[in-house]
Amino acid sequence: MAANPESEDLFAMPALDRTAPKSGFPAPELNPDVAYEIVHDELMLDGVSRMNLATFCTTWVDPKALMLLAESFDKNIVDKDEYPQTAELERRCVRMVADLWHSPDPSTTLGTSTTGSSEAAILGGLAAKFRWRKRGGTGTPNFVCGPVQVCWEKFARYFDVEIRQIPLRDDRLTMHPDDVAAHCDHRTIMVVPTFGQTFTGLFEDVAGISKALDQVQAVSGLDIPIHVDAASGGFLAPFTAPELIWDFRLPRVKSINASGHKTGLAPLGSGWAIWREATDLPRELIFDVDYLGGSMPTFNLNFSRPGGQVVTQYYLFIRLGRTGYTRLQSAIYHVAQYLSDGLTRLGPFEIIHGGNPHHGITAVSWQLRNESDFNLYDLSDRLRTRGWLIAAYPLSPDREDETVMRAVIRHGFSHDMADLLLADIVRCLEQLVKHPLTPSLTRAEAGGFTHNATPAVPTERTTEATATQSKS
């Protein structure tokens, strides 16, 4: 029987008796309810974002922040003449972040919102390159770093800068201060410590690297600045490890980037680039644009971009303050430590970073203790069948024979969800022991894994106890 075009049932409407447009631009219109249902149903095939422990990005947002985001969807933040109050909120956020990171004078330093930490990192790199050129630098510049996020490889390739990644040696998992000097020369525009490494979640020693560069200057006269990639750590340490020295308290640190949409708790599309002092951002990078009704300075890679992310970030700053951020970020660390303890009790895992706020971000990373009849890729694949997305990957380009698994714990991930994850890990380990996917040692040879009859998790340990499991 043909569908009744007058039917009020959505799924009996004529437009749903064929597949959605997929190749060419569609000719006919669709009823908005039908178009919505098509898109809505296709998106069910995506994973559940809050179960995606591979991503660093915000997956739970304060409902009031979402209301402000919806109210601001039409504000183009570059149009400061038309939306002066949104521009004012951005200026306030810059001053607040500069204050958080101990800028010598937050009221006069320069900074900007960005679409994320990648854009902010590239702006920091460009400023360092321009400062080096202004000092008389010639030839192909370089920067020194440890294992980094791909945005730095993009910066190097797109802007003709050599990237010098320090190889990880011995049991080191981060760039160490005593390795820095050998990679620096008169063309080094900056050293980039990662304050919350992507591979493991560990903090690199910014203060130690600064001290090493002081020694380089004493010997060679080279005054090499630091740009801190604090994509994830920039909104954690100020609240949970305030005595940790990594920011503008170190005079050699000239710029910092961070993601508002990671540990800043803002919706996707929020990042920050802040310079220590106004003179650290070369004037040549600032454009005065007379375009949308008034002259305005801009120094972003993007031009038109949404203002709602800045609006929501400002809301979160004034809503939570230092007290609220400390409370929320501390709670996330507690969940990370709880998960780390549970993984340790299972047996086969060696914890690299167990959620110690003095050692790294709110993440747990681990390796297999011994060879087994499964690997971490197998475990990651099995966990997907339960809806969990947890990354397994080679450690770094020079340690590709070592596999790491990492779970990023974010606001909205509770102790109860950690229990559910641990129960599913037990379930998956049992399946992998009974039905191995990769040839390796037998369970008896590998020692197997241990767990209780029910996957109970030990009582939360103190941070100091967890620190003994971590590699720093």
N, C-alpha and C positions, 0 to 999 in steps of 0.2 A: 504494500500500500504506500502510495506517495506521501511524503511528509506534508502536513497541513501548514501552509505559509502563515496562517493566522494563529498558529499554536503559540501559547504563552510559554511553553517549555523551551528553555534555551537550547537544549541539545536536539530539538526537533526542528530548529530553524534551518532554512535552506542553505545558508552559508556554511553550516557545519557538516554538510554532506560531501565535502571534498577536503583535501589536505590544505594546509596553510601555504601561502606563497613562499617560495624558497629560492627562486633563481632570478627571474626578471622582475622589474617594478610592476606591481599589480595594477590592473586597470579599474576594477570595480571598487566601490565603497563597501565597507562592512558596518553593520550595526555595532556601536561601541561596546555593548555587552558581549557580543560574539568575539570581537577583536580582543577584548580583555581576557575572555576565557581561554582563547587560543594561547595567548602569551603566558597567562597564569599557569595553564596546564603544562606547557613545555618547560617552564622553570621548575616544575616539580622534579625534573630529572637532575637538577643541581643538587649538590650535597647540602646538608644542614650546616650553616655557617658556624654555629656555636659548637658543633662537633668537629670543626676543622682546626686541629691543634697544630697544623703546619703554618698557618698564617699568623702574622704578627698584628694584623689589623683589627680594629674595633669590630666586634660582632654583637655587642649589646650597648644600647644607648639610652640614656635617661629620656623618658617619654616627653618631658618638657623641651628637651633639646631637639627632639624630632619635630615638635610643633614649631619651634623657631626656624628650623631648617626648611620646613614646608612654607612658612610665611616669607622666607627670604629667597626662594628659588629663582626669583626674577631679578635679583640684585647683581649687577655686574661690578665686581669689586674694583676693577680698574677705572670705573667711571666715578671718580671721587667728587666731581662737581655735582653730579645728579644724586649720589648717595653719600653725602658727607658724614652722616652718623655711622654708617658701616665703616667708612675710612677711619673715623675716630676710634671705633672699637678695635680696629686693627692696630692703630698706634698704641692704644692702651695695652693690648696683648703683647706687643713688642717690648714695651717698658716692663711689663710684668715678668716676661720670660728672661729679659736681661737682668732683672733684679734677682730672679730665681737662680741664675747662673753666675751671680756675683760680678756683674759688669762694674767697672770703677764708677761709672755715672750712668745709670739706666735712663735718665731723662734726656741724655744727648746721644747715646749710642744709636747706631742704625741697624735696622733689621726689616724683615718682610715676611708676610705669610706666603706660602707656596702651595702647590698641589700635593706636596708630600716631601719626605726627606730626600728623595733622589734629586728633585729639582733644587732643593736647598743645598745639598752637598755639591752639586755642580756649580752653583753660584759661589759657594765658598772656595772651590777650586779655581774658578775664573778670577776671583779677587786676588788670590795668591799669585796667579800667573801674571796679572797686570801689575801687581806690586813689584814682582821680580823684574819684569821688563823695565819698569820705571827706575829701578836701581841700577840699570845698565846690563841686565842679563841678556845674553845672546845665545843663538843655537836652539836646540830642542830641549825644553825644560823637562824635568822629571819630578815625581813625588814618590815618597817611600811609604809603604804600608805593609800590613800583614795580610791574612786572608780577609777579603773584603766582599761586600755586596756588589752585584753586577753594575750598579750605577757608576762605580768608580772606573770600571773597565770602559763603560760608555764615555765617560768624561775624557779618559785618556785617548780613545780612538777619535772621538768627534772633534776634540780641540787640540790635537797634535801634541800630546804630552806623553812622555814615557812613564809607564807605571813600573815601579820597582817593588815587587812583592817579596818580602823576606821569607825564605823557605822555613818551614817548621822543622826543627831538628830535635833529636833525642825525644823526650816525652813532652816537649813544649807544644801547646795548642794555641798560643797567641804570639804576637810580636813582642819580643822582650827588649828591654832597654839596651842590653849589651850587644845586640845585633844591629842597632840602628846606624852607628857611625860608619861602618864599612860600606853602607849603601848610599851615603850622602856625598855630594860634591858641590861645586860652584853653580851647578844648574838645578839644584834641588829647590823647588819652590815651596815645599811644605812636607811635613810628616803627618800622616793621617792615622792616629790610633782609633780603633773602633771601640766605643763604649757600649758594649752589648753585641758581641760578635754573632754573626748570622749562623755560623756552623754549630757553635756550642752554647751560645748565650753568655759566655764569659766576658768580663770587662778586661780590656787591655790597660796596662799600667801607664796612665797619662803622665802622672807626676814623675815616675821613673824615666820615661822617655824625654820629658822636659829637662830633667837633670842630665841625661846623656847628651842632649843637644847643647846644654851649657858647657859641657866639657869639649864638645866639638868646636864651639866658638872660641873657647880659651886656647885651643891648640892651633886652629886654622883661621880664625877670624870670621868664619861663616856664621851668619845670624839667620838660622833656619826656623821659620814659624811652625806652629802646630795648628791644624784644623781638626777638631774632634768630631767624628761621626757618631753622634749620640742619638741615632735614629730611635732606639728603644730605651736606652739608659737615661736620656736627658730628663724624662719626667718620672724617673724612679728614684735615683740616688739622692736628689735634693730632699726627698721626703723620708726615705728609709735608711739611708746611709749618709747623713748630712756632713759627717766629719771626713768623708772620702774626698780628697783633693783631685779634681779632674777638669775644672772649668776655668773661668776667667780669673780665679785666684792665682793661677799660674800666668805670669806676664807673657810667656811665650805663646799661649793660646790666643790666637787672633780671631777665630771664628768657630762657630758650632752650628751644626744642623740637627734637627730632631723632627720626628713625626708627631703631629698632634693626633693623628688617627691611629696611633699605636698606643703607647702607654699614656698619652695625653687624654685618652678616653673620648676624643672627638670623633664625629663621623668621617668616613672615607673622604679624602681630598684635602686634608689639613696637614700642613708642614710649616716649619719655621727655620729661617736662617738669621743668625744674630752675629754681629761683629763686636769685638771687644770695645773699640772706640770708633768714632765717626771716621777718623783718618785711616782706618784699616779697610774701608770700602772705597776703592779708587773712584774718583769722580767720573772717570771715563765710562764706568759701567752704568751710570745713572742717566736715563733719558728723560728730558722734559717734553711731554707730549701735549700739544694743543689740538685736541681731536674731538672730545665729547662735550665741549662747552666751557672748558677752562684748562689752563696749563697745569700739568700734574707730573711729578717725578715717578718713574717706574724703573725697576731693575729686576724684573722677572723674565724667565724664559718664555712663559706664556703671556698673552695679552689679556683678552677677555677670559674671565673665569668666575665661578660662582662665589658670592659673598657669604652664603649661608654657613659655610664651614667656619669662617672667622666668627660669625655671630654666635654659633653654638660653642666654639672654644671659649669665647669671652664669658658666655653664660656659665660654663663649667668652672672656669677660674673663680668667678665671684660666688657661685653656688657652693663650691667645696672649700676653697681657700686652702691654706697649708694644712689646717687641721683635717679637713675632709680628705684631701689627697693622701695624707699620711695614713689615715685610717683605711682607706680603700686599697692603697698599694700594699700596705702591710698585710691585709687580709689575703691578697692574691699570692704574696710570698708564702704565707702559711699553707695555702692549698698546694703550691708547688712543692714545698717541703713534705707535706703529707703524701703526695704522689711519689716523690723520691723514696721515702721510707717504704712505701708499699712495694715499689719495684725492687728495692734492695732485698726485701724479705722473700721475693719469689725465687731468687737464687742465681739465674744465669746472667744477670746484668751487672756491669760495672758502671757506677754513676760518674759522669764527668762533671756535670754541674747539677747540684741538687737544690737550687733555689735559695742560695745564701745571698742576701741583699748586698753584702760587701764584696762578693765575688762576681756577680753577674745579674742578669735580668730575671724576670719571672718566667723561667723556663726550666725544664728538666731535660738533660741530654745524657745518653748512655750508649755503651757498647756491649757486645757479648763478651763474657769473661773468657770463654774458651771456644774452640771450634765445636760445632754441634751439627745435628742432622737438619738444621734449618739456619737461615740467616735473617738479618733484620728486614731485608726486602720482602721475604716470605711473610714475616710477622705483619709488616705494614699492609701487605696485600690482604691478609686474612682479616685484619681489623676493618678494612674497607667494607667487608661484607656485613659488618655490624654498624656501619655508618660513620666510623671514626676515620678521619684523615690525619695521619701522623707521618711526618716525613722521615724517610731513610735515604741516605745519600753518602757518597764518598766524602772523607773528611775535608780535604783541600787538594788542589792540583798536585802538590808534591807528596801527599799522603793518600793517594787514591786507592790504595789497597786496604785502607781502614774504613769501615762503615760505621756511621753514627745514626742514632735515632734521636729526634728532638720533639718535645711537646711544649708548645708555647702556652702558658697559662695566662688567661686574660680575665678582665672584669666580666663577671657573669658565669664563670666556671667554679662550681661549688665543691665542697667536700663530698657531697652525695654523688655528683657527677664523676669525681675522681674514683669513688668506690665502684661505680658502674663501669668505668674504663678498666680498672684493675681486674674486675670480674671477667670482662671480655678478654683481657690479655691472658688470664689463666685459661679461659676457654680455648683461645687460639693456640696457646702453647701446647695444650693437650692434643689438639688436632694435628699440629705440626709434628709432634713426637710420634703419633700413631700413623700419620700419612705425610711423610716428609716430601717436600717439593723439590729439594736439591740434594744431590748425593753428597754425603759427608760421613762423619763418624757415626757409629751407632749411639743410641741413648746411653748404654752402659759405658762406652768409651768416653763419652763427653760429660758424663756425670748427671745428665738430665736436669730437671729443675724441681724445686720443692715448693709446696704450698700447703696450707691447712685444708681440712675438708671443705670449709667455706672460705672464700678469699678474704679473710679478715685482714685489716690494715692496722699496723701498730699505732699506738697513741702518738700524736704529733710530738716530734722531738724539738728541742730548742734549736735556734739558729746555730749555736756553737757546735752542737752535736752533729748537725747536718754538714757543717763546714769540714769536718774531718773526712767526709766522703768525697769532697770536691777537689778537683785539680785546679790550682790557681796559676 
